[in-house]
Amino acid sequence: MSDYAVWIEAEEWEPGECDPANDNTEVIVTFADESRWSATFFTYANVLSLVERYRESGECFSGKYFWARDMILVDEISRPKIEEVIARLLTTGEFYEVFGTDDGNDTC
């Protein structure tokens, strides 16, 4: 058993709303000391889809750029993949460079 819990926003969505090959989701890791760290996991395909949408909507200078704070790119959005990436980042010591602190306040 790990000393942290992983919350994945996409698991709260209605069945079928998440496309594991083309989506993004917020992820919060809570450690035993109650510290919370967050990142957004995007699939590679999702970034391309978002940029195409931005070209049409005018967002992000009509798709000329894309950015997201604490972004992690993966090939699929799934609990096994996300947990694998988190475990790897913790093993390599990169976790705290990639994830940002989460104070529980959504400031969008």
Jmol script that loads the backbone (N, CA, C; Angstrom):
load data "model"
ATOM      1  N   MET A   1       0.838  -1.187   0.000  1.00  0.00           N
ATOM      2  CA  MET A   1       0.000   0.000   0.000  1.00  0.00           C
ATOM      3  C   MET A   1       0.879   1.245   0.000  1.00  0.00           C
ATOM      4  N   SER A   2       0.513   2.240  -0.830  1.00  0.00           N
ATOM      5  CA  SER A   2       1.302   3.465  -0.917  1.00  0.00           C
ATOM      6  C   SER A   2       0.914   4.426   0.204  1.00  0.00           C
ATOM      7  N   ASP A   3       1.773   5.413   0.420  1.00  0.00           N
ATOM      8  CA  ASP A   3       1.494   6.409   1.447  1.00  0.00           C
ATOM      9  C   ASP A   3       0.863   7.666   0.844  1.00  0.00           C
ATOM     10  N   TYR A   4       0.136   7.481  -0.252  1.00  0.00           N
ATOM     11  CA  TYR A   4      -0.563   8.591  -0.885  1.00  0.00           C
ATOM     12  C   TYR A   4      -1.827   8.062  -1.568  1.00  0.00           C
ATOM     13  N   ALA A   5      -2.756   8.981  -1.786  1.00  0.00           N
ATOM     14  CA  ALA A   5      -3.998   8.658  -2.494  1.00  0.00           C
ATOM     15  C   ALA A   5      -4.051   9.484  -3.771  1.00  0.00           C
ATOM     16  N   VAL A   6      -4.623   8.905  -4.806  1.00  0.00           N
ATOM     17  CA  VAL A   6      -4.729   9.580  -6.096  1.00  0.00           C
ATOM     18  C   VAL A   6      -6.206   9.797  -6.432  1.00  0.00           C
ATOM     19  N   TRP A   7      -6.571  11.072  -6.652  1.00  0.00           N
ATOM     20  CA  TRP A   7      -7.914  11.423  -7.107  1.00  0.00           C
ATOM     21  C   TRP A   7      -7.818  11.838  -8.564  1.00  0.00           C
ATOM     22  N   ILE A   8      -8.678  11.275  -9.400  1.00  0.00           N
ATOM     23  CA  ILE A   8      -8.681  11.569 -10.832  1.00  0.00           C
ATOM     24  C   ILE A   8     -10.053  12.138 -11.190  1.00  0.00           C
ATOM     25  N   GLU A   9     -10.072  13.373 -11.605  1.00  0.00           N
ATOM     26  CA  GLU A   9     -11.331  14.049 -11.909  1.00  0.00           C
ATOM     27  C   GLU A   9     -12.183  13.262 -12.903  1.00  0.00           C
ATOM     28  N   ALA A  10     -11.582  12.706 -13.934  1.00  0.00           N
ATOM     29  CA  ALA A  10     -12.334  11.996 -14.977  1.00  0.00           C
ATOM     30  C   ALA A  10     -13.136  10.823 -14.420  1.00  0.00           C
ATOM     31  N   GLU A  11     -12.728  10.288 -13.293  1.00  0.00           N
ATOM     32  CA  GLU A  11     -13.480   9.187 -12.694  1.00  0.00           C
ATOM     33  C   GLU A  11     -14.805   9.663 -12.093  1.00  0.00           C
ATOM     34  N   GLU A  12     -14.968  10.983 -11.950  1.00  0.00           N
ATOM     35  CA  GLU A  12     -16.215  11.567 -11.439  1.00  0.00           C
ATOM     36  C   GLU A  12     -17.215  11.835 -12.566  1.00  0.00           C
ATOM     37  N   TRP A  13     -16.752  11.779 -13.809  1.00  0.00           N
ATOM     38  CA  TRP A  13     -17.612  12.071 -14.944  1.00  0.00           C
ATOM     39  C   TRP A  13     -18.572  10.924 -15.203  1.00  0.00           C
ATOM     40  N   GLU A  14     -19.613  11.210 -15.969  1.00  0.00           N
ATOM     41  CA  GLU A  14     -20.566  10.178 -16.375  1.00  0.00           C
ATOM     42  C   GLU A  14     -19.853   9.153 -17.260  1.00  0.00           C
ATOM     43  N   PRO A  15     -20.284   7.897 -17.191  1.00  0.00           N
ATOM     44  CA  PRO A  15     -19.673   6.873 -18.057  1.00  0.00           C
ATOM     45  C   PRO A  15     -19.715   7.301 -19.532  1.00  0.00           C
ATOM     46  N   GLY A  16     -18.597   7.109 -20.204  1.00  0.00           N
ATOM     47  CA  GLY A  16     -18.492   7.446 -21.618  1.00  0.00           C
ATOM     48  C   GLY A  16     -18.056   8.874 -21.893  1.00  0.00           C
ATOM     49  N   GLU A  17     -18.009   9.735 -20.879  1.00  0.00           N
ATOM     50  CA  GLU A  17     -17.589  11.126 -21.096  1.00  0.00           C
ATOM     51  C   GLU A  17     -16.087  11.256 -21.314  1.00  0.00           C
ATOM     52  N   CYS A  18     -15.307  10.346 -20.791  1.00  0.00           N
ATOM     53  CA  CYS A  18     -13.854  10.403 -20.935  1.00  0.00           C
ATOM     54  C   CYS A  18     -13.426   9.525 -22.098  1.00  0.00           C
ATOM     55  N   ASP A  19     -12.659  10.116 -22.998  1.00  0.00           N
ATOM     56  CA  ASP A  19     -12.050   9.356 -24.090  1.00  0.00           C
ATOM     57  C   ASP A  19     -10.594   9.119 -23.698  1.00  0.00           C
ATOM     58  N   PRO A  20     -10.241   7.925 -23.274  1.00  0.00           N
ATOM     59  CA  PRO A  20      -8.879   7.670 -22.784  1.00  0.00           C
ATOM     60  C   PRO A  20      -7.767   8.046 -23.768  1.00  0.00           C
ATOM     61  N   ALA A  21      -8.081   8.054 -25.064  1.00  0.00           N
ATOM     62  CA  ALA A  21      -7.071   8.378 -26.067  1.00  0.00           C
ATOM     63  C   ALA A  21      -7.024   9.867 -26.408  1.00  0.00           C
ATOM     64  N   ASN A  22      -8.071  10.635 -26.023  1.00  0.00           N
ATOM     65  CA  ASN A  22      -8.130  12.038 -26.415  1.00  0.00           C
ATOM     66  C   ASN A  22      -8.896  12.835 -25.359  1.00  0.00           C
ATOM     67  N   ASP A  23      -8.221  13.110 -24.259  1.00  0.00           N
ATOM     68  CA  ASP A  23      -8.871  13.857 -23.185  1.00  0.00           C
ATOM     69  C   ASP A  23      -7.822  14.430 -22.252  1.00  0.00           C
ATOM     70  N   ASN A  24      -8.280  15.136 -21.223  1.00  0.00           N
ATOM     71  CA  ASN A  24      -7.405  15.627 -20.171  1.00  0.00           C
ATOM     72  C   ASN A  24      -8.169  15.566 -18.860  1.00  0.00           C
ATOM     73  N   THR A  25      -7.434  15.489 -17.766  1.00  0.00           N
ATOM     74  CA  THR A  25      -8.063  15.392 -16.455  1.00  0.00           C
ATOM     75  C   THR A  25      -7.147  15.941 -15.370  1.00  0.00           C
ATOM     76  N   GLU A  26      -7.770  16.537 -14.387  1.00  0.00           N
ATOM     77  CA  GLU A  26      -7.041  16.966 -13.201  1.00  0.00           C
ATOM     78  C   GLU A  26      -6.739  15.745 -12.341  1.00  0.00           C
ATOM     79  N   VAL A  27      -5.577  15.758 -11.708  1.00  0.00           N
ATOM     80  CA  VAL A  27      -5.173  14.685 -10.801  1.00  0.00           C
ATOM     81  C   VAL A  27      -4.624  15.339  -9.537  1.00  0.00           C
ATOM     82  N   ILE A  28      -5.091  14.859  -8.392  1.00  0.00           N
ATOM     83  CA  ILE A  28      -4.590  15.353  -7.110  1.00  0.00           C
ATOM     84  C   ILE A  28      -4.013  14.172  -6.336  1.00  0.00           C
ATOM     85  N   VAL A  29      -2.788  14.355  -5.877  1.00  0.00           N
ATOM     86  CA  VAL A  29      -2.121  13.345  -5.049  1.00  0.00           C
ATOM     87  C   VAL A  29      -2.075  13.901  -3.629  1.00  0.00           C
ATOM     88  N   THR A  30      -2.620  13.135  -2.684  1.00  0.00           N
ATOM     89  CA  THR A  30      -2.628  13.535  -1.282  1.00  0.00           C
ATOM     90  C   THR A  30      -1.755  12.561  -0.501  1.00  0.00           C
ATOM     91  N   PHE A  31      -0.747  13.097   0.171  1.00  0.00           N
ATOM     92  CA  PHE A  31       0.185  12.276   0.942  1.00  0.00           C
ATOM     93  C   PHE A  31      -0.305  12.099   2.378  1.00  0.00           C
ATOM     94  N   ALA A  32       0.320  11.203   3.092  1.00  0.00           N
ATOM     95  CA  ALA A  32      -0.052  10.901   4.481  1.00  0.00           C
ATOM     96  C   ALA A  32       0.005  12.137   5.366  1.00  0.00           C
ATOM     97  N   ASP A  33       0.903  13.084   5.056  1.00  0.00           N
ATOM     98  CA  ASP A  33       1.005  14.317   5.849  1.00  0.00           C
ATOM     99  C   ASP A  33      -0.065  15.345   5.462  1.00  0.00           C
ATOM    100  N   GLU A  34      -1.000  14.931   4.607  1.00  0.00           N
ATOM    101  CA  GLU A  34      -2.122  15.728   4.113  1.00  0.00           C
ATOM    102  C   GLU A  34      -1.727  16.805   3.106  1.00  0.00           C
ATOM    103  N   SER A  35      -0.473  16.822   2.659  1.00  0.00           N
ATOM    104  CA  SER A  35      -0.099  17.752   1.594  1.00  0.00           C
ATOM    105  C   SER A  35      -0.719  17.255   0.289  1.00  0.00           C
ATOM    106  N   ARG A  36      -1.156  18.228  -0.514  1.00  0.00           N
ATOM    107  CA  ARG A  36      -1.836  17.906  -1.779  1.00  0.00           C
ATOM    108  C   ARG A  36      -1.047  18.501  -2.935  1.00  0.00           C
ATOM    109  N   TRP A  37      -0.905  17.711  -3.989  1.00  0.00           N
ATOM    110  CA  TRP A  37      -0.178  18.122  -5.182  1.00  0.00           C
ATOM    111  C   TRP A  37      -1.049  17.829  -6.390  1.00  0.00           C
ATOM    112  N   SER A  38      -1.049  18.747  -7.353  1.00  0.00           N
ATOM    113  CA  SER A  38      -1.933  18.561  -8.499  1.00  0.00           C
ATOM    114  C   SER A  38      -1.186  18.750  -9.816  1.00  0.00           C
ATOM    115  N   ALA A  39      -1.751  18.125 -10.832  1.00  0.00           N
ATOM    116  CA  ALA A  39      -1.268  18.271 -12.204  1.00  0.00           C
ATOM    117  C   ALA A  39      -2.432  17.941 -13.126  1.00  0.00           C
ATOM    118  N   THR A  40      -2.319  18.384 -14.357  1.00  0.00           N
ATOM    119  CA  THR A  40      -3.306  18.025 -15.361  1.00  0.00           C
ATOM    120  C   THR A  40      -2.649  17.089 -16.353  1.00  0.00           C
ATOM    121  N   PHE A  41      -3.257  15.937 -16.530  1.00  0.00           N
ATOM    122  CA  PHE A  41      -2.780  14.950 -17.484  1.00  0.00           C
ATOM    123  C   PHE A  41      -3.526  15.156 -18.798  1.00  0.00           C
ATOM    124  N   PHE A  42      -2.787  15.331 -19.877  1.00  0.00           N
ATOM    125  CA  PHE A  42      -3.335  15.483 -21.229  1.00  0.00           C
ATOM    126  C   PHE A  42      -2.818  14.341 -22.080  1.00  0.00           C
ATOM    127  N   THR A  43      -3.657  13.830 -22.974  1.00  0.00           N
ATOM    128  CA  THR A  43      -3.124  12.909 -23.973  1.00  0.00           C
ATOM    129  C   THR A  43      -2.507  13.756 -25.089  1.00  0.00           C
ATOM    130  N   TYR A  44      -1.581  13.162 -25.802  1.00  0.00           N
ATOM    131  CA  TYR A  44      -0.973  13.860 -26.936  1.00  0.00           C
ATOM    132  C   TYR A  44      -2.045  14.281 -27.930  1.00  0.00           C
ATOM    133  N   ALA A  45      -2.989  13.373 -28.210  1.00  0.00           N
ATOM    134  CA  ALA A  45      -4.064  13.659 -29.164  1.00  0.00           C
ATOM    135  C   ALA A  45      -4.934  14.810 -28.676  1.00  0.00           C
ATOM    136  N   ASN A  46      -5.137  14.919 -27.371  1.00  0.00           N
ATOM    137  CA  ASN A  46      -5.989  15.972 -26.836  1.00  0.00           C
ATOM    138  C   ASN A  46      -5.394  17.342 -27.064  1.00  0.00           C
ATOM    139  N   VAL A  47      -4.094  17.463 -26.942  1.00  0.00           N
ATOM    140  CA  VAL A  47      -3.456  18.754 -27.192  1.00  0.00           C
ATOM    141  C   VAL A  47      -3.712  19.175 -28.634  1.00  0.00           C
ATOM    142  N   LEU A  48      -3.574  18.253 -29.571  1.00  0.00           N
ATOM    143  CA  LEU A  48      -3.833  18.570 -30.975  1.00  0.00           C
ATOM    144  C   LEU A  48      -5.298  18.956 -31.187  1.00  0.00           C
ATOM    145  N   SER A  49      -6.212  18.260 -30.541  1.00  0.00           N
ATOM    146  CA  SER A  49      -7.643  18.580 -30.651  1.00  0.00           C
ATOM    147  C   SER A  49      -7.936  19.966 -30.089  1.00  0.00           C
ATOM    148  N   LEU A  50      -7.329  20.281 -28.947  1.00  0.00           N
ATOM    149  CA  LEU A  50      -7.553  21.589 -28.346  1.00  0.00           C
ATOM    150  C   LEU A  50      -7.011  22.714 -29.223  1.00  0.00           C
ATOM    151  N   VAL A  51      -5.829  22.513 -29.776  1.00  0.00           N
ATOM    152  CA  VAL A  51      -5.251  23.538 -30.651  1.00  0.00           C
ATOM    153  C   VAL A  51      -6.150  23.759 -31.863  1.00  0.00           C
ATOM    154  N   GLU A  52      -6.688  22.695 -32.436  1.00  0.00           N
ATOM    155  CA  GLU A  52      -7.594  22.830 -33.582  1.00  0.00           C
ATOM    156  C   GLU A  52      -8.852  23.605 -33.177  1.00  0.00           C
ATOM    157  N   ARG A  53      -9.391  23.298 -32.006  1.00  0.00           N
ATOM    158  CA  ARG A  53     -10.565  24.032 -31.517  1.00  0.00           C
ATOM    159  C   ARG A  53     -10.227  25.498 -31.302  1.00  0.00           C
ATOM    160  N   TYR A  54      -9.033  25.779 -30.765  1.00  0.00           N
ATOM    161  CA  TYR A  54      -8.617  27.159 -30.532  1.00  0.00           C
ATOM    162  C   TYR A  54      -8.443  27.918 -31.838  1.00  0.00           C
ATOM    163  N   ARG A  55      -8.042  27.247 -32.884  1.00  0.00           N
ATOM    164  CA  ARG A  55      -7.921  27.910 -34.192  1.00  0.00           C
ATOM    165  C   ARG A  55      -9.275  28.446 -34.635  1.00  0.00           C
ATOM    166  N   GLU A  56     -10.309  27.678 -34.355  1.00  0.00           N
ATOM    167  CA  GLU A  56     -11.668  28.076 -34.744  1.00  0.00           C
ATOM    168  C   GLU A  56     -12.269  29.085 -33.773  1.00  0.00           C
ATOM    169  N   SER A  57     -12.000  28.943 -32.484  1.00  0.00           N
ATOM    170  CA  SER A  57     -12.628  29.802 -31.479  1.00  0.00           C
ATOM    171  C   SER A  57     -11.877  31.116 -31.256  1.00  0.00           C
ATOM    172  N   GLY A  58     -10.602  31.146 -31.632  1.00  0.00           N
ATOM    173  CA  GLY A  58      -9.788  32.333 -31.395  1.00  0.00           C
ATOM    174  C   GLY A  58      -9.014  32.296 -30.089  1.00  0.00           C
ATOM    175  N   GLU A  59      -9.289  31.291 -29.243  1.00  0.00           N
ATOM    176  CA  GLU A  59      -8.561  31.183 -27.974  1.00  0.00           C
ATOM    177  C   GLU A  59      -7.073  30.967 -28.235  1.00  0.00           C
ATOM    178  N   CYS A  60      -6.269  31.347 -27.253  1.00  0.00           N
ATOM    179  CA  CYS A  60      -4.809  31.144 -27.315  1.00  0.00           C
ATOM    180  C   CYS A  60      -4.235  31.644 -28.641  1.00  0.00           C
ATOM    181  N   PHE A  61      -4.633  32.890 -28.965  1.00  0.00           N
ATOM    182  CA  PHE A  61      -4.138  33.541 -30.182  1.00  0.00           C
ATOM    183  C   PHE A  61      -4.428  32.663 -31.401  1.00  0.00           C
ATOM    184  N   SER A  62      -5.683  32.192 -31.456  1.00  0.00           N
ATOM    185  CA  SER A  62      -6.178  31.331 -32.551  1.00  0.00           C
ATOM    186  C   SER A  62      -5.338  30.068 -32.706  1.00  0.00           C
ATOM    187  N   GLY A  63      -4.984  29.475 -31.563  1.00  0.00           N
ATOM    188  CA  GLY A  63      -4.265  28.206 -31.596  1.00  0.00           C
ATOM    189  C   GLY A  63      -2.789  28.317 -31.890  1.00  0.00           C
ATOM    190  N   LYS A  64      -2.248  29.513 -31.849  1.00  0.00           N
ATOM    191  CA  LYS A  64      -0.821  29.683 -32.129  1.00  0.00           C
ATOM    192  C   LYS A  64       0.056  29.248 -30.958  1.00  0.00           C
ATOM    193  N   TYR A  65      -0.563  29.077 -29.788  1.00  0.00           N
ATOM    194  CA  TYR A  65       0.174  28.543 -28.647  1.00  0.00           C
ATOM    195  C   TYR A  65      -0.763  27.713 -27.788  1.00  0.00           C
ATOM    196  N   PHE A  66      -0.174  26.908 -26.933  1.00  0.00           N
ATOM    197  CA  PHE A  66      -0.925  26.103 -25.972  1.00  0.00           C
ATOM    198  C   PHE A  66      -0.074  25.988 -24.726  1.00  0.00           C
ATOM    199  N   TRP A  67      -0.696  26.153 -23.592  1.00  0.00           N
ATOM    200  CA  TRP A  67       0.030  25.949 -22.345  1.00  0.00           C
ATOM    201  C   TRP A  67      -0.949  25.508 -21.266  1.00  0.00           C
ATOM    202  N   ALA A  68      -0.411  24.852 -20.287  1.00  0.00           N
ATOM    203  CA  ALA A  68      -1.176  24.478 -19.097  1.00  0.00           C
ATOM    204  C   ALA A  68      -0.190  24.343 -17.947  1.00  0.00           C
ATOM    205  N   ARG A  69      -0.564  24.870 -16.817  1.00  0.00           N
ATOM    206  CA  ARG A  69       0.277  24.771 -15.624  1.00  0.00           C
ATOM    207  C   ARG A  69       0.309  23.323 -15.158  1.00  0.00           C
ATOM    208  N   ASP A  70       1.472  22.855 -14.735  1.00  0.00           N
ATOM    209  CA  ASP A  70       1.632  21.513 -14.178  1.00  0.00           C
ATOM    210  C   ASP A  70       1.084  20.446 -15.138  1.00  0.00           C
ATOM    211  N   MET A  71       1.438  20.567 -16.409  1.00  0.00           N
ATOM    212  CA  MET A  71       0.945  19.678 -17.455  1.00  0.00           C
ATOM    213  C   MET A  71       1.832  18.443 -17.590  1.00  0.00           C
ATOM    214  N   ILE A  72       1.164  17.294 -17.717  1.00  0.00           N
ATOM    215  CA  ILE A  72       1.853  16.033 -17.987  1.00  0.00           C
ATOM    216  C   ILE A  72       1.200  15.424 -19.217  1.00  0.00           C
ATOM    217  N   LEU A  73       2.000  15.078 -20.204  1.00  0.00           N
ATOM    218  CA  LEU A  73       1.495  14.444 -21.423  1.00  0.00           C
ATOM    219  C   LEU A  73       1.637  12.929 -21.315  1.00  0.00           C
ATOM    220  N   VAL A  74       0.570  12.228 -21.665  1.00  0.00           N
ATOM    221  CA  VAL A  74       0.558  10.764 -21.623  1.00  0.00           C
ATOM    222  C   VAL A  74      -0.119  10.238 -22.884  1.00  0.00           C
ATOM    223  N   ASP A  75       0.062   8.956 -23.130  1.00  0.00           N
ATOM    224  CA  ASP A  75      -0.570   8.370 -24.305  1.00  0.00           C
ATOM    225  C   ASP A  75      -2.025   7.990 -24.063  1.00  0.00           C
ATOM    226  N   GLU A  76      -2.426   7.834 -22.790  1.00  0.00           N
ATOM    227  CA  GLU A  76      -3.825   7.542 -22.489  1.00  0.00           C
ATOM    228  C   GLU A  76      -4.175   8.023 -21.089  1.00  0.00           C
ATOM    229  N   ILE A  77      -5.439   8.379 -20.919  1.00  0.00           N
ATOM    230  CA  ILE A  77      -5.966   8.777 -19.615  1.00  0.00           C
ATOM    231  C   ILE A  77      -6.619   7.542 -18.996  1.00  0.00           C
ATOM    232  N   SER A  78      -5.935   6.965 -18.023  1.00  0.00           N
ATOM    233  CA  SER A  78      -6.474   5.815 -17.295  1.00  0.00           C
ATOM    234  C   SER A  78      -5.805   5.770 -15.928  1.00  0.00           C
ATOM    235  N   ARG A  79      -6.488   5.208 -14.951  1.00  0.00           N
ATOM    236  CA  ARG A  79      -5.897   5.104 -13.613  1.00  0.00           C
ATOM    237  C   ARG A  79      -4.568   4.346 -13.644  1.00  0.00           C
ATOM    238  N   PRO A  80      -4.499   3.187 -14.315  1.00  0.00           N
ATOM    239  CA  PRO A  80      -3.201   2.485 -14.324  1.00  0.00           C
ATOM    240  C   PRO A  80      -2.068   3.338 -14.898  1.00  0.00           C
ATOM    241  N   LYS A  81      -2.332   4.050 -15.986  1.00  0.00           N
ATOM    242  CA  LYS A  81      -1.295   4.889 -16.604  1.00  0.00           C
ATOM    243  C   LYS A  81      -0.906   6.036 -15.674  1.00  0.00           C
ATOM    244  N   ILE A  82      -1.896   6.705 -15.102  1.00  0.00           N
ATOM    245  CA  ILE A  82      -1.627   7.835 -14.223  1.00  0.00           C
ATOM    246  C   ILE A  82      -0.849   7.381 -12.988  1.00  0.00           C
ATOM    247  N   GLU A  83      -1.268   6.287 -12.387  1.00  0.00           N
ATOM    248  CA  GLU A  83      -0.548   5.784 -11.210  1.00  0.00           C
ATOM    249  C   GLU A  83       0.872   5.349 -11.561  1.00  0.00           C
ATOM    250  N   GLU A  84       1.050   4.793 -12.750  1.00  0.00           N
ATOM    251  CA  GLU A  84       2.391   4.396 -13.195  1.00  0.00           C
ATOM    252  C   GLU A  84       3.296   5.623 -13.334  1.00  0.00           C
ATOM    253  N   VAL A  85       2.771   6.682 -13.915  1.00  0.00           N
ATOM    254  CA  VAL A  85       3.551   7.904 -14.094  1.00  0.00           C
ATOM    255  C   VAL A  85       3.885   8.526 -12.732  1.00  0.00           C
ATOM    256  N   ILE A  86       2.920   8.588 -11.840  1.00  0.00           N
ATOM    257  CA  ILE A  86       3.164   9.150 -10.508  1.00  0.00           C
ATOM    258  C   ILE A  86       4.247   8.351  -9.782  1.00  0.00           C
ATOM    259  N   ALA A  87       4.142   7.029  -9.802  1.00  0.00           N
ATOM    260  CA  ALA A  87       5.146   6.186  -9.138  1.00  0.00           C
ATOM    261  C   ALA A  87       6.532   6.428  -9.732  1.00  0.00           C
ATOM    262  N   ARG A  88       6.599   6.546 -11.042  1.00  0.00           N
ATOM    263  CA  ARG A  88       7.889   6.791 -11.704  1.00  0.00           C
ATOM    264  C   ARG A  88       8.461   8.149 -11.297  1.00  0.00           C
ATOM    265  N   LEU A  89       7.610   9.179 -11.285  1.00  0.00           N
ATOM    266  CA  LEU A  89       8.073  10.510 -10.902  1.00  0.00           C
ATOM    267  C   LEU A  89       8.560  10.537  -9.460  1.00  0.00           C
ATOM    268  N   LEU A  90       7.896   9.801  -8.585  1.00  0.00           N
ATOM    269  CA  LEU A  90       8.340   9.718  -7.192  1.00  0.00           C
ATOM    270  C   LEU A  90       9.674   8.981  -7.095  1.00  0.00           C
ATOM    271  N   THR A  91       9.830   7.916  -7.862  1.00  0.00           N
ATOM    272  CA  THR A  91      11.070   7.133  -7.860  1.00  0.00           C
ATOM    273  C   THR A  91      12.254   7.951  -8.359  1.00  0.00           C
ATOM    274  N   THR A  92      12.030   8.726  -9.421  1.00  0.00           N
ATOM    275  CA  THR A  92      13.122   9.505 -10.007  1.00  0.00           C
ATOM    276  C   THR A  92      13.365  10.823  -9.270  1.00  0.00           C
ATOM    277  N   GLY A  93      12.449  11.190  -8.372  1.00  0.00           N
ATOM    278  CA  GLY A  93      12.588  12.455  -7.660  1.00  0.00           C
ATOM    279  C   GLY A  93      12.052  13.650  -8.422  1.00  0.00           C
ATOM    280  N   GLU A  94      11.416  13.419  -9.559  1.00  0.00           N
ATOM    281  CA  GLU A  94      10.898  14.514 -10.379  1.00  0.00           C
ATOM    282  C   GLU A  94       9.491  14.964  -9.981  1.00  0.00           C
ATOM    283  N   PHE A  95       8.844  14.212  -9.113  1.00  0.00           N
ATOM    284  CA  PHE A  95       7.451  14.495  -8.773  1.00  0.00           C
ATOM    285  C   PHE A  95       7.247  15.951  -8.371  1.00  0.00           C
ATOM    286  N   TYR A  96       8.058  16.450  -7.470  1.00  0.00           N
ATOM    287  CA  TYR A  96       7.868  17.796  -6.935  1.00  0.00           C
ATOM    288  C   TYR A  96       8.259  18.891  -7.925  1.00  0.00           C
ATOM    289  N   GLU A  97       8.915  18.526  -9.006  1.00  0.00           N
ATOM    290  CA  GLU A  97       9.199  19.471 -10.083  1.00  0.00           C
ATOM    291  C   GLU A  97       8.032  19.546 -11.058  1.00  0.00           C
ATOM    292  N   VAL A  98       7.303  18.445 -11.200  1.00  0.00           N
ATOM    293  CA  VAL A  98       6.236  18.340 -12.196  1.00  0.00           C
ATOM    294  C   VAL A  98       4.883  18.736 -11.616  1.00  0.00           C
ATOM    295  N   PHE A  99       4.556  18.247 -10.427  1.00  0.00           N
ATOM    296  CA  PHE A  99       3.289  18.565  -9.779  1.00  0.00           C
ATOM    297  C   PHE A  99       3.418  19.880  -9.035  1.00  0.00           C
ATOM    298  N   GLY A 100       2.324  20.606  -8.942  1.00  0.00           N
ATOM    299  CA  GLY A 100       2.294  21.832  -8.168  1.00  0.00           C
ATOM    300  C   GLY A 100       1.531  21.627  -6.882  1.00  0.00           C
ATOM    301  N   THR A 101       1.791  22.464  -5.900  1.00  0.00           N
ATOM    302  CA  THR A 101       1.048  22.343  -4.644  1.00  0.00           C
ATOM    303  C   THR A 101      -0.404  22.699  -4.897  1.00  0.00           C
ATOM    304  N   ASP A 102      -1.279  22.038  -4.178  1.00  0.00           N
ATOM    305  CA  ASP A 102      -2.711  22.253  -4.333  1.00  0.00           C
ATOM    306  C   ASP A 102      -3.265  22.664  -2.979  1.00  0.00           C
ATOM    307  N   ASP A 103      -3.750  23.893  -2.913  1.00  0.00           N
ATOM    308  CA  ASP A 103      -4.282  24.392  -1.643  1.00  0.00           C
ATOM    309  C   ASP A 103      -5.778  24.136  -1.500  1.00  0.00           C
ATOM    310  N   GLY A 104      -6.357  23.454  -2.506  1.00  0.00           N
ATOM    311  CA  GLY A 104      -7.776  23.150  -2.450  1.00  0.00           C
ATOM    312  C   GLY A 104      -8.662  24.271  -2.959  1.00  0.00           C
ATOM    313  N   ASN A 105      -8.072  25.378  -3.363  1.00  0.00           N
ATOM    314  CA  ASN A 105      -8.848  26.500  -3.894  1.00  0.00           C
ATOM    315  C   ASN A 105      -8.736  26.531  -5.408  1.00  0.00           C
ATOM    316  N   ASP A 106      -9.843  26.414  -6.069  1.00  0.00           N
ATOM    317  CA  ASP A 106      -9.877  26.480  -7.534  1.00  0.00           C
ATOM    318  C   ASP A 106      -9.958  27.956  -7.916  1.00  0.00           C
ATOM    319  N   THR A 107      -8.938  28.444  -8.610  1.00  0.00           N
ATOM    320  CA  THR A 107      -8.877  29.868  -8.922  1.00  0.00           C
ATOM    321  C   THR A 107      -9.075  30.158 -10.397  1.00  0.00           C
ATOM    322  N   CYS A 108      -9.838  29.365 -11.089  1.00  0.00           N
ATOM    323  CA  CYS A 108     -10.086  29.607 -12.513  1.00  0.00           C
ATOM    324  C   CYS A 108     -10.921  30.848 -12.708  1.00  0.00           C
TER     325      CYS A 108
END
end "model"
wireframe off; spacefill off
backbone 0.3
color backbone group
